[in-house]
Amino acid sequence: MKRRELDVHTQDRRDEYLALINMLGYAQGIARTLGAASAATHVDSARQTLVAALQTEFPSNISDDGVKRLAAATLGHC
């Protein structure tokens, strides 16, 4: 792969992580609204796991909350 292809692939992968983190945040809110506290807890656990995986794969100085805010931003194609 060429460098540009790697950069595009890397950005796509980051965007996929952020989209999943965002979707899980949305799902967690719905679970809470429905009164499904156990489901909301499980979804939050999955979301935390994705945040950790993102931070491991793409190290940065962004906190967990910063990642969640970034994931919730209305940017990109999702």
C-alpha positions as CSV (number, residue, x, y, z in Angstrom):
1,M,0.0,0.0,0.0
2,K,1.1,3.5,-0.7
3,R,1.3,6.0,2.1
4,R,-1.8,7.9,1.0
5,E,-3.8,4.7,1.0
6,L,-2.5,3.9,4.5
7,D,-3.6,7.4,5.7
8,V,-7.0,6.9,4.2
9,H,-7.3,3.5,5.7
10,T,-6.2,4.8,9.1
11,Q,-8.7,7.6,9.1
12,D,-11.5,5.3,8.0
13,R,-10.6,2.9,10.8
14,R,-10.6,5.8,13.4
15,D,-14.0,7.0,12.0
16,E,-15.4,3.5,12.4
17,Y,-14.4,3.4,16.0
18,L,-15.9,6.8,16.6
19,A,-19.1,5.9,14.8
20,L,-19.5,2.7,16.9
21,I,-18.8,4.6,20.2
22,N,-21.4,7.2,19.2
23,M,-24.0,4.5,18.3
24,L,-23.4,2.8,21.6
25,G,-23.9,6.0,23.4
26,Y,-27.2,6.5,21.6
27,A,-28.2,2.9,22.4
28,Q,-27.3,3.4,26.1
29,G,-29.6,6.4,26.2
30,I,-32.4,4.4,24.7
31,A,-31.9,1.6,27.1
32,R,-32.1,4.0,30.0
33,T,-35.2,5.6,28.6
34,L,-36.9,2.2,28.4
35,G,-35.9,1.4,31.9
36,A,-33.5,-1.3,30.9
37,A,-30.8,-0.5,33.4
38,S,-29.0,-3.8,33.0
39,A,-28.8,-3.4,29.2
40,A,-27.6,0.2,29.6
41,T,-24.8,-1.0,31.8
42,H,-23.8,-3.7,29.3
43,V,-23.9,-1.2,26.4
44,D,-21.7,1.2,28.5
45,S,-19.2,-1.5,29.1
46,A,-19.0,-2.3,25.4
47,R,-18.6,1.5,24.7
48,Q,-15.8,1.7,27.3
49,T,-14.1,-1.3,25.7
50,L,-14.2,0.5,22.3
51,V,-12.8,3.7,23.7
52,A,-9.9,1.7,25.2
53,A,-9.3,-0.1,22.0
54,L,-9.3,3.2,20.0
55,Q,-6.8,4.7,22.5
56,T,-4.6,1.7,22.3
57,E,-4.6,1.6,18.5
58,F,-4.3,5.3,18.0
59,P,-2.5,6.8,21.0
60,S,-3.3,10.4,21.8
61,N,-3.6,12.8,24.7
62,I,-7.4,12.7,24.5
63,S,-9.2,11.6,27.6
64,D,-12.0,9.0,27.6
65,D,-14.6,11.8,27.9
66,G,-12.8,13.7,25.1
67,V,-13.1,10.6,22.9
68,K,-16.8,10.3,23.7
69,R,-17.4,14.0,22.9
70,L,-15.5,13.6,19.6
71,A,-17.5,10.5,18.8
72,A,-20.8,12.5,19.4
73,A,-19.7,15.4,17.1
74,T,-21.9,15.7,14.0
75,L,-19.0,15.4,11.5
76,G,-18.2,13.0,8.7
77,H,-20.6,10.7,6.9
78,C,-22.4,9.1,9.7
